[in-house]
Amino acid sequence: MEFSKNLLFFFSALGAFNGLFLSLYFCFLIKNRSRATYFLAALLFVISVRVTKSVFLTFYPGTSSTFVSIGLTACFLIGPFLYLYTKTAINPNKVHRWNWLFHVVPVLIFMLIISIQYPYRSYRYLWWRSPPRIFGTILFTQWTIYTIAAIYQARQVFSKLWSKTKSINTLDFWILNIVTGGFIIWLAYNTTTYTSYIVGALSFSFTFYITLVIWIIKRRKSTLTFLTPVVKYANRKIDTQKVSSIANQLSILFSEQELHRNPNLKLPEVAAQLQIKSHELSQYLNDNLGLSFSSYVNQYRIQTATQLIRTNSLLTLEAIGNECGFKSNSTFYTAFKKQEGMTPSQYKKSLNS
C-alpha cells in the first residue's frame, strides 16, 4: 500500500511540474498566441497549483493555511478556465475583452474572505465530504456547473464524432481532448477518496499527452497555430439574400444538372457557373454548411450511388463509382463508408437481406 501511495505521489508531483511547464510554454513561448491559448495556459496552471497543494498537504501536514487557500482557490478556478477556453476557442467573438473577469474575480474575492474569516487550519471540516461541508458543496456545485457549460459549448464538436458528413479539424481535436480531460479530472475529484493522488496522476497523464502531441507536431515541422481560433472569413460575411441565391443555384446544378458526375469537377468551375468568385463559394460552403468543396460534391455522388445500387442491377459497383464521378474504386469506397457507415458491397447486401 505504501509503495502504491508513493508511486501516486511521484506521478502527482510530475503532473504538477509538467502542468506548470506547459502553462508557461503556452503563455510565453508558443507562436501566434490568442486569448484561447492564454485560457488554456491558465487552466493548466490552476490544475498544477491544485495538485501541488494536495501533495504538500498530504506529505507535509504542517503546510500553512495560506498555501492551502491558494490551492483551493485554484481548484475553484479550474471550471471557469475550462469553460472560458472552450467558449473562446469555438466562438472567439462571444467572450468580450474583459468579460472573463466576471468568472474569475468573484472567486478571488470569495476565497480571500474565506481565508480571513475561516482559515483552513481551524475550519477544515467545512471542506470535508461529509456534513457540514458547506464550502465543499459550493466548490462541487460551481465546478459541476462550469464543466457542464464547457461540454455544452463543445456539443457541436462532439457531434462530429458521429457525423458522416463533417470531419474533425485540428482545433476540434484539441477542444475534444481538453474538455474530456477536464471532465475526467472533475470526475476523479468528486468520486474517489484518494483524490489528491488520483487527480495528480491524471493531470500528469493529461499534460504528458499534450506534451507528446506538441512533440509530434514539432517533429513534422509544423506550428501550433491551430490553437489560435481562426475565423476564416471574419471580415467578409455573405449577406442573407446572396446565401439564398447560392443555395438555390447549387441545388439546380447538382440535383438537376448533376455536375457531380464529372470526375474532374473543380471549385472554380462551379463558381463560374454561379457567377461568383471562388472564395465566395468556398466561404458559403464553410460558413453555412460546414463542408469543404470535396465533401459537398461527395454527398451528391454518394446519393446518386445509393440510388443506382437500388435501381440498377446491371452495373458493377466499380462502374457505379465511375458513373457517379469517382476517379478510383478506393476513393469511392472510402467516401461511401464515411457517409453511409458501410461499404457499397455491404450496402448492396443489406438491400437483399
N, C-alpha and C positions, 0 to 999 in steps of 0.2 A: 504493500500500500504506500509505504514511504517512497519507494522508487517511482511509482506512477505519479505521485504528488510532485516529486522533484522534476520529473520529466515534463509535466504540465507547466510547472513554474518556468522551466527552461524555454519552452515554446512561447509562453506568455511574455517573457522578457524579450525574446526575439521579435514577437509580434509588435510589442510596444516600440522597440527600436526601429524596426523596419517601417512601421507606420509614420514615425517622426521623420525618418529619412525621406520617404515618399512625399509627405506633405511639403517638405522644404523643396523637393525636386519640382513638384507641380507648381509651387508658388513662385519660385525664383529662376529655375533653370530651363523649363520647357519653353519652346518657341511658340509664338502666336498664342499667348495666354489670353483667356477670356474670363468672364465672371463665373462661368460654369467650372472652369479649371480651378479658380480660387475657392469655390464652394467645395469642390472635391478635395482640395488640399485641407480645408478647414475640417471636413468630415473625417479624413484620415488622422488629423491632429487630435481631435477630441476623442476619437476611439483610442488612440495611443495613450493620451493622458488618463483616460478612464481605466485602462488596463494597468498602467503604471501605479495608479492609486491602489488598485486591488492587490497588486503584487507586494507593495510596500506595507500595506495594512495587514496582510496575512503573515508575512515573514518578519515584519518589524512592527509589532503591536504598539510600540510607543510612538508611532507616526503622529505628528501634530494634527489637531483638528482642522487647522487652516489648509494643510495639504490635502486632507481628506475632502474638505469642502470644495477645493478646486477640482478634484476628481469627480465629485458628484455633480458639480456644475457642468463638467464636460459630458457627463452621462445625459444630462438634461438637453444638451445641445446636439447630440447625435441625430435625433429625429428631425429637428429643424434643418440641419445642414444636408441631410439626406433628401428631404423634401425640396429645399432650395436648389440643390444640384440638379435633381430630376426635372423640376419645372423650368429652370433656366436652360438646361440642355435641350429640352424639347421645344419650349416657346421662349426664346431669349427676350422677346419684347414684352412678355407678360409680367416680368418682375422689374419694376421701375428702379431707378438708380439707388434710392435709399430705402425702398420698401422692405428689404430683407432685415433691416434693423428692428422692425416690429416683431420679428420672430426670435430675435436674439437678446435685445435689450431687456425685455421683461424677465427673461430667465436670469440675467445677470443681477438685476435689481432684487428679484425674489431670493436668489441664493445669497446675496450679500446680507439681506435682512435675516435670513435663516441662520447664517453663520454667526451673526452677532447675538441674536436672541436665543437660538437653540444650538449651541456648539455641539459638534458631533460627540465628543467625549462624554458629555453629560446627558445627551438625548439620543444616543444611538438607537434605542429601542423604537424610536419613531420611524426608523428606516427599515426595521425588521420586516420579514414576510408575514408574520402573524400580528394580529391587532395589539396595540393601536397604531398600526403602520401608516399614519396619515401622510407623511412625506413620501414613503414608498409607493403608496397608492397614487399620489399626484404624479410621481415620476412614471409609473406604469401607464396611467391614463394618457399623459401628454405624449409619451414615446409611441404608444399604440396609435394614437390619432395621426401623428405625423407619418408613421410608417404606412398606414392605410392610405393617407393622402398621396404619398410618393408612389405607391403601387397604382393608385387611381390615375395619377398623372401619366404613368407609363403604360396604361392599359392598351393603347393602340400599338405600342411597340411589342408588347407581349402577344397581341393578337396575330402579329406577323409570323409567330412560330407555327401557327396552324393554317396560315393563309396559303392558298395555292397560286395566288397571283402577285403577292407582294414579297419582296426579298428583304433580308435584314442587311443594313449597311453597317459600316464600322462604328458610327455613333450609336446606332441601335444596340450593337453588340456591347458597348461599354455601359449603356444605360441598363440593359438587362442584367449584367453582371454586378453592377454597383447596387441596384435595387435588391436583387436576390441576396447578395452578400449582407446588405443592411438588414434584411428581413431575418436571415439566419442568425445574425448576432442578437437581434431583438428576441428571437425565439429562445436562444440558448440562455440569455439573461433571465428570462421570465419562466423558464421551465426546469431549471436544474439547481440543485443545492450547491454545486461546485461552480457557480457562475464566474467567480474570479479567475479560475484557471481555464475553464472551457471557452469563455469569451476571449481570453488572451490567446489561446491556441487557435481559435477561429480567426482572430484578427491577424495572426501570423499567416495562416493559410490564405486569407483574403489579400493581404498586402503582398505576400510572396507571389501569388497568382498574377497580380498587377505587374510586379517587377518582371516576371517571366515574359509576359506579353510585350512589355516595353523592350526587353532584350531582343525578342524575336523581331520586332519591328525595326529596331536599330540594325540588326544583322542584315535586314533587307534594304538597308539604307533609305528607310522612309522616315517621315517625321510624325509626331503625334498631333498634327494639326486637326485630326478628326475629333479631338477632344474639344476643340473650339466649335461651338454651334455655328454652322454656316447657313445663312438664309440666301439661297442661290439667286433669287430674283427679288430681293427685299425692296429695291427702289424702282421696280418695273412691273407693276401689277397690271394684269389684263382686266379691262372693265367687263362688267357682267354681260352687257349686250354682245360683246365680241366673243366671250366664252360660249354663250349660247349658239352663236353663229358657227363657231369652230366645231362644236359638238354635233350640230345638225349636219354640217357638211361632211364631217368624218364618218358619221353613220351611213351616209349615202355612198361615200367612196368605198367603204369596206363591206357594208351589208348588201348593197345593190350592185356596185361595180366590181366588188371582190378584188381589190388591189392586192390583198394579202397573198393571193395565189402567185404573184410574181416573186420568184426566189431572190431576185436582185433588187428588191424594193428598198429605197433609201429615204431617210427622213427629208432631205431637201426636195426630192421628187414629190412627196406628198404635200409639203409646204407650198410648193409651186402651184399645185392644183388647187390648194386652198386660198392662194393669192395672199399668203402671209410669209413672213420671214422664218427661217429655220429655227431661230432661237425662240420665237413666239410659240411655235408648235411644241418644241421641247419644254418650254415653260408651262404650257397648258397641260401637257401630259404629266409633268412632275407635280405641279401645284394642285391641279384639280382632280387628277385620277391617281396620283401616287405611283405612276408607272413610267418605265423607260419606254423608248420607241419600240425596241425589240419585244418587250413584254406585251405591249399593246397589240402589236401585229400578231404575235404568237397566240393571243387569246382568240382571235378570229380564225387563225389557222387550225387550232385545236377544235374549235367549234365546228368548222367545216369537216374536219377529220372524223369527229364522232358521228356527224350526220351521214357521211359516206360509209362508215363502218356499219351503221344500222341499215342503210338502204341499198348498198351496192355490194353484192356477194361475189362479183366477178373480179374486182380489183384486189391485188395483194396489198398487204399493209405497207410495203415499201412503195408501191405505186400510189397509194393514197397519200403517203407523206409527200411524195413528189408533186402530186396533184394539188396539194394544199399550200405549196410554196417552200417546203423544207429542202435544203440542198443535200442533206445526207440523212441516212436512216437513223444514225446515232443521235443527231440533233432533234429529229422528230420524236424519238423515244424519250429523250430527256425532257423536252418541253411538255410532252403529253403526260408523263408521270408527274411532273411538277404541278400541272393544273388539275388533273383528274385523280391523282393519287394512285394510279396504276398504269401499267404499260398498255400500249394499244392491243397487244395479244390478250392480255388479261381482261381488258375491256370487252373485246370481242367474245371471249369465252363467257363472260358474265351475262351477255345478251342471250346466250343459248342455254343457260342453266335454268 
